[in-house]
Structures are given as structure tokens and as C-alpha cells.
Amino acid sequence: MDPVTSGILVVIVLLVLMAIGTPIAFALGAVSLGALVLDQGMGELTFFGETFFGHVSSFGFVAIPMFILMGAAVASSPTGRDLYRSLDIWMGRLPGGLAISNIAACSIFAALSGSSPATSAAIGKLGIPEMRKRGYPDGVAAGCIAAGGTLGILIPPSVTMIVYGISTETSIGRLFIAGALPGLMLAGLFMVWTLLACKLAGGYNSPNPVAQAAAQIKENVEGNVKALIRVLPFLLVVLGILFALYGGVATPSEAAGVGAFLCLALAIVVYRMWQTKPIANIMRDALRESVMIMLIIATAEIFAFALSSLFITQTVAGAIADMEVNRWVLMGVINIFLLVAGFFLPPVAVIVMAAPILLPIIVAADFDPYWFAVILTINLEIGLITPPVGLNLFIIKGIAPDIALRDILVGSLPYALCMILGIVLLCFFPEIALWLPDLIMGTGS
């Protein structure tokens, strides 16, 4: 069977398995194993275990469960509540200020947790009921949280950037810092659209500054300042991790281990989480997400091996490389591919399977690999708020089950357009992603 036909059949079977609810890791593993056995016989099974465990045994992957544990410690504590309260008092005066403060809270919490689902869940549980209570349309309330949550895979420290760095053998520290300014740019675009959407809907103002008595305002300010003080140690831990990575003081795995320990200790001390149950819940959540991601990485590696063995990878890469088109047309084709892949697969799976294939093509076309990492990540962010997978959409649906999924989707789509605008801006001004890494780490790093 020729590689093109084989590739089409593999993709169809994979999509069918996912459509009937098969977990991503099991779908990837089953398709890969079936393709290898059918093409090369049962003898290929002898390499299955070695391939499965060989890739995830890399020491660099230790950083993933450690960053996930760090995020779980933050997400399971009242940090999101305190962050939300402290930002509300400062931004509540603006029309749509509560929605804007939610996006700001998502941006900061993304840096604390490094997880898109955790960000959406932690801020959404507080922000969506409060916005609806104050009269915000359901679409605005749900959309700003769903979109703000996607920043968790771009703003450092980001688990997906770690996976990209290991898969492509690029500097994780440089990847982290390359995502900082684009992450802030996207947050800014989200805020601009939110402000515009609120003005179009008539404007929504927080009643706190005008309607309350002076004593009540003082009490709220004091409470929110105290909440901000409780959040500051967690922010300092994140800044310390980034300094250790950028300064070459520690490897990503070492920095992640220290960060996980400190965040867990802070959650216990600051929020008095002395009981066994909350700590056990943190460990359970971290273990569950870590196993899920590592299984996806392992089976995605087998999937990539199967595609390579069937010469599907080489055929696709050759077809793309042989396209006699302008390099920006080539980049457009790659963006469409990533966008479609993000509709069906989680970010980690797309990165493990696609990044090693696309990187040589990107470099040959004279694109920067760190700039491309940001472009790739934003494409995958769009997939988090668009069907059929749209993980963040379903998280928001779980938080507010009485909001129609259609309203959540309609409210989120303008933010997907903001991300597309962000990609366009990065294409015209690549320095948005590259200026800060070059400034801190030098152009030769």
C-alpha cells in the first residue's frame, strides 16, 4: 500500500476512535500498533515496549509532573479566589471591568499553574457567577474565561513549551521567555475585545466604587489588599523559577522540582491546608494529569514511529518541502494544518507528533524555531476553544451548566479571531517573540 493511502486510512481510523470516545492515548496506541503489525508483521511487537518507554525515560520529562504538581498546589488552594478579589477592586471602575479583571486573573494564574484547564476552572468558578449576577451577557461571561484560560499553555512556565523543547531539542528557558510578550499581547487583545463587547452590549460597571458607603469600600480594599499579599509569595516563586532558568542557575527539571515543593509548602502554610484530604487531592490531581500527559507523549511517539515506518512522515515532509511557493505561503499551509490538528487533538499530542517533522522545514525556510514555537502554541490555543474537542468549552459548561453550549461557543469565537490577529502580528513583527530572548540570553543561544 502506498504511503498516501496508508496515511489516509490511519487518519480515518484515528478520527473514528476519537469520535466514539476512545481516550487520545489509547486511540494513538491502538492505531499505531495495528498499522505496524499489518505492515510489518507480529515481529514488530518486540520493539513496542522499547519505543513506548524509551522516549518518556528522558530526564527532561521530569519537569512535566513537577510543574503539574506546582500548578495543582496553586489550583487546589484559594489562590484563584484571592487573585480574583484583588484584581476586581482595581479594574472594577471600567465599563466591563469585571470581565477584564477576569482576563487579567487568568493571565496571572496561567503563570502560576501553567495549565489551561486549571486556569479556566479556578477563575471561572468565581468569575462566571459574579459576572452573571452583575448583568453580563452569558456569552461575554463564558467567552472571556474560556479564552483567558488558553493563556496557560503560552505564558511561562508552560508544560507544552517543555514538550516542544524536548521534542525539538531547543532551549526550554529560551522558549519560556519567547512566550512571555506574545502571552501579554494576547491578554491585551482579549481585554480590548472584552471592553468593546461590553460597550456594544450597553456597558457593565462594577457597583463597588459609587454605590457603597465609604466604610464598606475601605473594608473591601483592605480585604483585597490582604488577598493580594497572600498571592505574592506564589508569584515570587514563579519569578524565581524563571530567573533560575534564564540565568542558567538550574535545569528545567531542577527548577520545576523546587517550584513544586515551594508552592505546595506555601499552599499548606498560607492557607492552613494542614489536613490530609486537601494534600491528597493535590497529589491525586497532579498524578492524574501527569499520567495522562505522559501516556499521550509515549503513544504519540509510537504513532510518529509508525508513520515513519510506513514512510508517511517522509512523504508528507517531502511534499511540503517540494512546494515551490513563497515561504509565507508555506507558513500559511502549516498554520492551517496546525489549526485543523488542534481541533481534534490536545496540544501535547500535536507537538510530539508534528514539531519534529515541521522543524527542519521551518528552519530550511529561514524561520526562527523559537518564533515558530509561539505560532504553533497560539494555533493550539485556538483549538482549546473551538469544537469538536474544545476542552475549555466543556470546562466552562461544567462550571455553568445552565449556559447553553452555543452561547459559550459564540462568546468564545471572537477571542479565537483575536488569536488569529495575534499570529498575523507575530508574522509582521517577529520581534514580539524574539526581542526579549535575544536581550536576555543573546542571539547566539
N, C-alpha and C positions, 0 to 999 in steps of 0.2 A: 504494500500500500504506500502511495507516495506521501511525503511529509504534509502537504497541504490538506489532503483528505484526512489523514490521521489527526492533524491539528483541529480540524472542524469537528470530528467525532469526539475528541477529548473535551473540547469546549462544550459541546451539546450535552454530553453525559454529565459533566460537572454542573452545568446550569440546572439540569433536571434534578440532580441530587439535592442541590441547594433549594430548589423550588419546593420540594416535598418536605423540607425542614431538616435535612441532614446537617449536623454541625459542620462548620467550614473545615476544620482539621480532618474529620473523618471523611468528608467528601473528597478533599485533596488526596488523602492517603489511599482511598479506595480506587479512585480514578488512576492514580499513578501506578499502584500495584497491578491493577487489571491491564493497563497499557503495556507495562513491562513484561508481564507473563505472556500475554497474547503475542507480543512481537518477538521476544527472545527466549521464551520457554520458562519452565519452572526453575531452572538453574539460576535465574536472576534473583530468586528469593534469598540466596546466600548473601547478597550484598545489601539487602533491605535494612537489616538491623544496623549494619555499619554506617550506612548513609544516614539513617534516622538519628542515631546518637552522635555520629561524628561531628556534625555541624554545630549542634547545640552544646557540645562539650567545650567550646571556645570560652576561655576565661573572660572575654569581653562581655559575654551574655550574663555574667553575674550581676552586672549593673542593672539589668532589667527588673528582676524581682526585688532588688533593693530600692530602686526608685518607685516601684509599685507599692512596696511596704511604706515608704515615706508618704506617698500620696494617700494610702489607706488610713494612715495615722491622722493625717490632716482632715480627710473627708469624714472620718468617723467621729471626730471631735466637733465641738460647736464653733470651730474656726470660721466656717462659712457664714454662720449667723452673725458673729461679731464683725466680720468683714463687711457684710451687707449693712448692718446697722451703722457702722462708722462712715460708710460712703454716702448713705442716704441723707445725712444731715448737711453734707457739703454740696450735694448736687440736686437736692430736692427743690430748690428755688427755680430751676429751669423748667420751661414747658417740656413735659416728657422726661423730667429729671429723674424720676424713679426708674424708668426703663433704662436711661443712660447709666445710672448708678449700678444697675444690674449688669450691664456690659462691662463696666469698669471692674466690678467684683469678679466677674468671670475671668477677666484678663489677669488679675492678681492671683485668683485661686488656681488658674491654669499653671502659673509659675510654681505654685506651692505643690500641686498634685501631679502635674504632668500627664493628666488623664482627661480626655474629653468627656466620657460618660460621668466620671466623678464630678467634674465641674458643672455639667448640666444638672445633675441630681442635687448636688449640695446647694447651689444658688437657686435652682428652680423651686425647690421645696419651700423656700422662704419668699422668693420674689414674685412668683406667679400668683399665689393667693392675694398678696398685698396689692399688686398692680390691678387685679380684677376688682378688688374691694374699692379701689380709688377710681374706678371707671375706665380703665384702659381697655381697648378692644381685645378680645381673646387672641386675635392674630398677632397683634403687637406684643402682648404679654408672653405668648408662647414662642414667637419667632425670635425675639431678641435673646432669650435664654438658650434656645436650640443653637443659634448661630454663635453666641458668645462661648458656648461650651466647646465648639470646634477649635478654639484657640489653644486648647490643652495639648494638641499634637504639634503645635508650631512654636509657641513661646517656651523658651528653655526653663528647666530641663525637660526634654521631650523623649519619651520612650521610642517613638517612631524614628527620631533622629539617631538614636543609638543603633537601632536596627539597620538604618541606612548606612551609618558609618561602618558597621561590622561587615555588612554585605558588600560594600564597595571599597573597603579598606581606605576610608578617608578619615580625617581627624574629627573625632566626636566633639572636642572642645570648639573647634572652628565651626562645625555645623550648628552647635548650640548658639553661638554668638551671631551666626548668619541669620538665624530665625528671629532674633530679638526685634530689630527695627521693622521687618515685614509684619511681625505679630502686632506691634503697636500701630502700624499703618492700617491693618485690617480692623483693629479695635476702633480706630478713629473713623474709618469709613462706616462701620456699623453704627457708631454714635451719630454721625451725620444723617444717615438714613432714618434712624430712630427718631431724631429730632424732627426731620421733615415729615415722617409718617404721623407723628403726634400732632404737628401743626395742621396737616391736612385733615386730621380727624377732629380738629377743634381745640387741641392743646389740653394737656393734663398737667396740673400743678400740684405739687405736694402741699397739703394744707398746713403743714407744721409751722412755717415762719410767721404767718399772718394771723391765723385763727386762734392760736393757742395763747394762753397767758404767759407773761414773762417768766414766772417761776417754773412753769412746765417746760418752756423752751430751755431754760438753764438745766433742768433735770435731764432732758433729752440729750443736750450737748455733753453734759458730764458723763452720762451713761455711754454715749457713743465714743467719747474720747477714751474711756476705760476699755471699751471693746477694741479700739484700735491698738491700745497698749498691749493687750493680750495677743493680738495678731503679730505685732512687730517681731517677737523672737523667731517666729516661723519664717518671716521674710528675711531676717538676718541669716538664718541657716541656708536659705536658697542663695543669697548673695555670696555667702562663704563658699558654697559648693562651686558656684560659677567662677569665683576668684581662684579657687584651687585648680580648676580645670584650665582656665585661661593662662594662669601663671605657671603651669607645669608643675605644681606642687604635688598633685596626686593624679592617679589614673582615674578614668570614669568609674571603675568598679570600686576603688577605694573611697572616692568622694561619695558615691551612692551609699556605701555601707555606713559611713559616718553620718551622712544626712538622714538615713533611715533611723539610726539609733537616736540621734538628737531629736528628730520630730516625734518619735514615739515617746521619748522621755519628756519632752515639752507637753505633749498631749496629756500625759499622766499627771505632771506637776501643775501646769497652768489650769487645767480643767478638772483636776482632782478625780481622775479616772482610775481610782485605786482598785475597783472591783475586778474580779477575774473575767466576768462576762464581756465588758467592752473591749478588753485587751484581746480576749479570744475571738471576738467578732472582727477586730482589725486583722489578726493573723489569718482568719478564715477568708476574709475578702481578698487579702493580698495573695494568699495561696491560690484561690480560685482563679483570679485574673492572671497570675503568673503562669499557672499550668496551661490555661487557655492560650496565652500568647506563645509560650514555648512549644506547645503542640502544633500551633499554626506554623511557627518557624520551621519546626522539624519536618512536617508533612509538606510544606511549601518547598523545602529543599529537595525532598524526594520528587515532588512534582516537576521542579526545574530539571532534576536529573533525568526524569522520564522524557521530558520534552527534548532534552539534549540528545538522549539515546536514540530517539525517533527522528532526529535531525529537524525537528520542528523549529527549535530555537534558532539554529543556524540559517534555516530557510527564511524565517521572518526577519532576522537581523540583516541577512544579505539583501533581502528585498527592500528594506528601509534604507540601507546604506547605498544601494544602487540607484535610488531615486535621484534622477538628475534635476533637482529642484533647488531653489534658493533655500538657504539654511533656515530661514524663518518659516518657510512653508513646511519644512521638515519638523521644526519645533511645533508648528500648529497640528500636524498629524500626530505627533507624540502626545500633545496635550489632549487631543480628542480621545486617543487610546487610554490615557490615564483616567480621564473623566469617566469613560464608559466602564473601565475596570473598577473604579471607585463606587459605581452604582451597585455592584454585585459583591465585591469582596472587601473585607476590612483592610485598613491601611497597612498593617503589618504584613499580610499576605501579599498585597500588591508590591510592596517594597522588596520583599525577599525574592519574589519571582521575577519582577521586571527590572529593578535597578541594575543588577549585574549585567543584564542584556543591553540595556539602553545606555549605560555609562560610556562604553567605548565609542558608540555612535555620537553621543553628545560631545565628547572630547574631540573626536575627529572633525566635528562641525564647528570647533573652536568656541564651544560654550563652557562656562566655568562649572565644574561639578558641584560646588557648594551653592552657587546660584540655582542650579537645576534642582538641588535637594529642596530648596524653598518652593520652587514652582511645583514640583511633584507633590509636596505636602499640602499646598493650598488646593490642588486638584482633588486630593483625597479628603480634604476638609469638606469640599462641596458634596462628596458622596455621603457624608455623615448626616446631611440634612435634605437629601433627595431620595425618593423611592428607587428601587424596591426595598433596599436594605435600610438606609436612613436611620442608623442606630439612635441618634439623638432625638429624632421624631418620636420614636417609640418610648424613649425615656420620658419625654415631656408628656406623652399620652398617659404613661403610668402615673405621673405626678398629678395630672389634672384630667382624669378620665372623662369628665363631663364636657371637655372641649373636643369638638369634632376633629378627627384627624385631618379632614380637608382644611379646616381653619388653621391648624398648626402648619400644614404644608404651604398654604397660601401666605401665611405670615412669614415663613422662612425663606421662600423663593427670592424676595428682593435682596436678602443677605447673600444668597448664592451669586446673584449678579454683582454684588459688591466684591466678592472674592474674584470673580472673573475680571472686574475692573482692576483689582489688585495685581493679578497676573499680567495684565496689559501694562500697568505702570512699571512693574518689575522688568518687563521686556524693553521698555523705553529707557528706564533708569535702573540698570542692574546694580548701580552703586548703593541702592537702598539695602540690598542684601550683602554687598561686598565691602562697603566702606568701613564698617565697624570691625569686621575680622581683619582687614588689612591694617587698620590703625592699631589694633591691639596686638595682633600676632605676626604682622608683617606680611608682605606679598609673597614671600618665598615659602611660607609654612604649608 
